[in-house]
Amino acid sequence: MYLSIAVNMSDNNYDTIVVGGGVAGLTASVYLARSGQRVLLIEKNSECGGLVNTFNRDGFWFDAGVRALLDAGIIFTMLKDLNINLEIVRSPVSLGIENEIINIKDSSSLEDYRSLLKKFYPESSGEIDEVIRIIRKVMKHMDVLYGIENPVFKDLKRDPGFIFKKILPWFPRFLLTVRKINRMNAPVEDYLRTFVRDPSLRDMISQHFFRNTPSFFALSYFSLYLEYFYPKGGVGKLVEALKSKLLEFGGELKTETKITGVFPAEHFVKDGQNGNYKYKNLIWAADLKTLYRIAEIETLSPSIRTTIEETRAKILGNRGGDSVFAIFLEVDEPLESFAKVSHGHFFYTPLKQGLGETHRQELNDLLKNFAHFSKEEILNWLDKFTRLNTYEISIPGLKDPSLAPPGKTGLIISILAEYDLFRQIKEAGWIDEFTADLEDRILKVISDSIYPMLKDKVIARFSFTPLSIESRIGSSEGGITGWEFKESMPVINKLQMADRSVLTPIPSVYQAGQWVYSPAGVPMSILTGKLAADKIMKKRT
Ligand SMILES: Cc1cc2nc3c(=O)[nH]c(=O)nc-3n(C[C@H](O)[C@H](O)[C@H](O)COP(=O)(O)OP(=O)(O)OC[C@H]3O[C@@H](n4cnc5c(N)ncnc54)[C@H](O)[C@@H]3O)c2cc1C
C-alpha cells in the first residue's frame, strides 16, 4: 500500500530532516515542504503512521493504534488548511457495565450515564450527582478550549477577521478556563477519593484511564465521546492523506530507515546502514529517550553540553505511560449481531466489582518481587485482572461496513497493560504462553458476558503487546500517549506554554509528537508537529 520514495544519495543535504513518520512528523514535514523547504521525512517502518495505522488481515481491516479520532479544534482545521478532503463518519461510543449498556448520542446522554451508575450504586446517589455535575462543568470548559479552530493552523495575515471576531473574544475565556483546569491536575483516582466513598464506583468511572491521569483530562472524556470521528477506510486514511500532501509539495520520504545517530555539531543524522543525511534543522518526532541516547554531543561547547546533559537526565529518568494489550478477532458472524449490542466504539466492564486497590497493590508486589512469584500465582492474578477490568472494544465494520468481508466482523478488544510485567515474563522465557493465555482469558470473559456469539465463531485471532508496540514504534515502555503521569513531568504540561514544548537544548534540533507535551494524543501530536515547523519557518525569515 505504501511506497518508499527513492532519495538521491548523492545529494543528502536538506533544509530540514524530520525523524519519525507518525502524525507529528508527517504534519511537520508537510508544512515545511509547503513552505518550499527541501524536506526529508525518515521513518523506520515500511509504512508511515506510527500509532495511527490501519492494516488488512484476511480481508478484515483493523486499526493497530488509535481506534477513532478527536478533532480538538486541530484536525479539521489542519485538513481545511491543507485542502485535504477526508471522508469521515461519526464514531459513536457506548458504555456498558454487566448487562446494562447506554449508547451515547449527545450531551443529554449524560443523564443516561447518571441512571446507569445509579442502577448499580443506588446507595451512592448523591455522590453520583456530584460526579455528573463536575463532568457537566468540565464539558463547558471543553467547549471553550476547543471552541474555535486552532489559530496555529490559520493564516492570520490573510484572515484578520478571524483574529477580531474569534480569537479576541475567545482568548480571555480561554485563559480563565486554563486557570480552572490547571486546578484539576490531581490524579483522577485521588480526586474521586475525596468525595466518592465506594471504591467499585470509583473504578467504574476511572479504571479505563491511565494511572494518575489528571482529573480534568479523565473527566473531559464524556465530551470527547461525543466528538469521536472515523475516516472511512480507517484511521490510516489520515496518514495516507498527509503522505500524499508531502509528496505533492515536493517533500521526500525514506521508509525502512532507522536513525541510529544524531550529530548536532556536524548537522547530520546516521541510519542503521551508515547512510548519512545532512540537515540545517532537525525535527525529532519519535521517542525522546532514543534521541537523548543517540545524540553525540561531545564536540559541542561545554556550556551547551551541560544543558543537554541536564535535560537528558530528566528524560531518561522518566517512563512512558501505560501501554495496551489488544486482541484482534476475525469472526464468522455478521455485523448486525454486534450492532444489536453497542456502537462500534464500546467501553465495557463485565463486572461492577472493579479492579480495586487490592489489585493495584498485588500488581505492584508482583512487579517488584517478580522472581518470587510462581507461574500459577501470576496466572491467578491474570484471571482477576481480566475478569474485573474495563475493555475498549472497537468494531471497524460498525463504523464503515466495507472494513469487514460480507457476513463477517472484525473486533479489536484492548485493556491497559503494564509494560514491565510483559518484559519480566519475556525475560523469564514464557511470553508466548502468557500471551496465548491472556488471549484465551479475554475471549472467555467477553464471550461469557457481552458477546456469547464469539464462543465458536472466531476464525482467527492475534494480539499486540506492550513489547510489540515498543519494537514496532520504538516507543519507550510501549507508551502510547507519551509520558507516565507524575507530579513533575519531563516536558511542558501547561497549555499556555505549548508553544515552547517543541524546543530542545540541542542546537538546531526541535521535537514534536506525543513525547513533547503532556497529556498527549493525536491532536497534540499534530499540533506540536505544526509548532515545530513554524519555529523553523520563522527562523528562515
Ligand atoms: C490503542 C491506542 C489507543 C489510543 N487512543 C487515543 C485516543 O483515543 N485519543 C488520542 O488522541 N490518542 C490516542 N492514542 C495515542 C495516539 O495514537 C498517539 O499519541 C499519536 O498517534 C502519536 O503520534 P506521534 O507522531 O507523536 O508518534 P508515533 O505514532 O509513535 O510515531 C513515531 C514514529 O517514529 C518512528 N520511529 C521511531 N524511532 C525511529 C527512528 N530511530 N528512526 C526513524 N523512525 C523512527 C516510528 O516507527 C513511528 O512511526 C492511542 C494509541 C493507541 C495505541
The ligand as an SDF file (V2000), in Angstrom:
LIG
                    3D

 53 58  0  0  0  0  0  0  0  0999 V2000
   -4.6780    1.6530   21.3580 C   0  0  0  0  0  0  0  0  0  0  0  0
   -4.4350    3.1300   21.2770 C   0  0  0  0  0  0  0  0  0  0  0  0
   -5.4800    3.9940   21.5660 C   0  0  0  0  0  0  0  0  0  0  0  0
   -5.2630    5.3700   21.5020 C   0  0  0  0  0  0  0  0  0  0  0  0
   -6.3230    6.2030   21.7410 N   0  0  0  0  0  0  0  0  0  0  0  0
   -6.1700    7.5330   21.5830 C   0  0  0  0  0  0  0  0  0  0  0  0
   -7.2960    8.4060   21.6990 C   0  0  0  0  0  0  0  0  0  0  0  0
   -8.4170    7.9860   21.9630 O   0  0  0  0  0  0  0  0  0  0  0  0
   -7.0930    9.7380   21.5150 N   0  0  0  0  0  0  0  0  0  0  0  0
   -5.8590   10.2300   21.1900 C   0  0  0  0  0  0  0  0  0  0  0  0
   -5.7230   11.4290   20.9840 O   0  0  0  0  0  0  0  0  0  0  0  0
   -4.7770    9.4270   21.0790 N   0  0  0  0  0  0  0  0  0  0  0  0
   -4.8990    8.0940   21.2620 C   0  0  0  0  0  0  0  0  0  0  0  0
   -3.8240    7.2670   21.1270 N   0  0  0  0  0  0  0  0  0  0  0  0
   -2.4770    7.8540   21.0300 C   0  0  0  0  0  0  0  0  0  0  0  0
   -2.0840    8.3600   19.6540 C   0  0  0  0  0  0  0  0  0  0  0  0
   -2.3050    7.3840   18.6840 O   0  0  0  0  0  0  0  0  0  0  0  0
   -0.6030    8.7540   19.7010 C   0  0  0  0  0  0  0  0  0  0  0  0
   -0.3600    9.5850   20.8140 O   0  0  0  0  0  0  0  0  0  0  0  0
   -0.1680    9.5140   18.4570 C   0  0  0  0  0  0  0  0  0  0  0  0
   -0.5670    8.8250   17.2980 O   0  0  0  0  0  0  0  0  0  0  0  0
    1.3520    9.7010   18.4990 C   0  0  0  0  0  0  0  0  0  0  0  0
    1.8060   10.2460   17.2860 O   0  0  0  0  0  0  0  0  0  0  0  0
    3.3370   10.6310   17.1060 P   0  0  0  0  0  0  0  0  0  0  0  0
    3.5220   11.0530   15.7070 O   0  0  0  0  0  0  0  0  0  0  0  0
    3.7530   11.5690   18.1740 O   0  0  0  0  0  0  0  0  0  0  0  0
    4.1730    9.3160   17.4340 O   0  0  0  0  0  0  0  0  0  0  0  0
    4.1730    7.8420   16.8270 P   0  0  0  0  0  0  0  0  0  0  0  0
    2.8640    7.4870   16.2720 O   0  0  0  0  0  0  0  0  0  0  0  0
    4.7620    6.9930   17.8940 O   0  0  0  0  0  0  0  0  0  0  0  0
    5.1940    7.9590   15.6200 O   0  0  0  0  0  0  0  0  0  0  0  0
    6.5760    7.9040   15.7780 C   0  0  0  0  0  0  0  0  0  0  0  0
    7.1520    7.3190   14.5090 C   0  0  0  0  0  0  0  0  0  0  0  0
    8.5680    7.3670   14.5930 O   0  0  0  0  0  0  0  0  0  0  0  0
    9.1040    6.1730   14.0520 C   0  0  0  0  0  0  0  0  0  0  0  0
   10.4310    5.9930   14.6430 N   0  0  0  0  0  0  0  0  0  0  0  0
   10.7260    5.7100   15.9320 C   0  0  0  0  0  0  0  0  0  0  0  0
   12.0660    5.6630   16.1190 N   0  0  0  0  0  0  0  0  0  0  0  0
   12.6170    5.9390   14.9060 C   0  0  0  0  0  0  0  0  0  0  0  0
   13.9690    6.0420   14.4570 C   0  0  0  0  0  0  0  0  0  0  0  0
   15.0020    5.8570   15.2850 N   0  0  0  0  0  0  0  0  0  0  0  0
   14.1880    6.3240   13.1440 N   0  0  0  0  0  0  0  0  0  0  0  0
   13.1480    6.5140   12.2970 C   0  0  0  0  0  0  0  0  0  0  0  0
   11.8620    6.4250   12.6780 N   0  0  0  0  0  0  0  0  0  0  0  0
   11.5940    6.1540   13.9650 C   0  0  0  0  0  0  0  0  0  0  0  0
    8.0960    5.1180   14.4770 C   0  0  0  0  0  0  0  0  0  0  0  0
    8.1870    3.9550   13.6820 O   0  0  0  0  0  0  0  0  0  0  0  0
    6.7730    5.8640   14.2980 C   0  0  0  0  0  0  0  0  0  0  0  0
    6.2440    5.7040   13.0080 O   0  0  0  0  0  0  0  0  0  0  0  0
   -3.9860    5.8840   21.1650 C   0  0  0  0  0  0  0  0  0  0  0  0
   -2.9500    4.9990   20.8590 C   0  0  0  0  0  0  0  0  0  0  0  0
   -3.1620    3.6360   20.9050 C   0  0  0  0  0  0  0  0  0  0  0  0
   -2.0290    2.7070   20.5300 C   0  0  0  0  0  0  0  0  0  0  0  0
  1  2  1  0
  2  3  1  0
  2 52  2  0
  3  4  2  0
  4  5  1  0
  4 50  1  0
  5  6  2  0
  6  7  1  0
  6 13  1  0
  7  8  2  0
  7  9  1  0
  9 10  1  0
 10 11  2  0
 10 12  1  0
 12 13  2  0
 13 14  1  0
 14 15  1  0
 14 50  1  0
 15 16  1  0
 16 17  1  0
 16 18  1  0
 18 19  1  0
 18 20  1  0
 20 21  1  0
 20 22  1  0
 22 23  1  0
 23 24  1  0
 24 25  2  0
 24 26  1  0
 24 27  1  0
 27 28  1  0
 28 29  2  0
 28 30  1  0
 28 31  1  0
 31 32  1  0
 32 33  1  0
 33 34  1  0
 33 48  1  0
 34 35  1  0
 35 36  1  0
 35 46  1  0
 36 37  1  0
 36 45  1  0
 37 38  2  0
 38 39  1  0
 39 40  1  0
 39 45  2  0
 40 41  1  0
 40 42  2  0
 42 43  1  0
 43 44  2  0
 44 45  1  0
 46 47  1  0
 46 48  1  0
 48 49  1  0
 50 51  2  0
 51 52  1  0
 52 53  1  0
M  END
$$$$
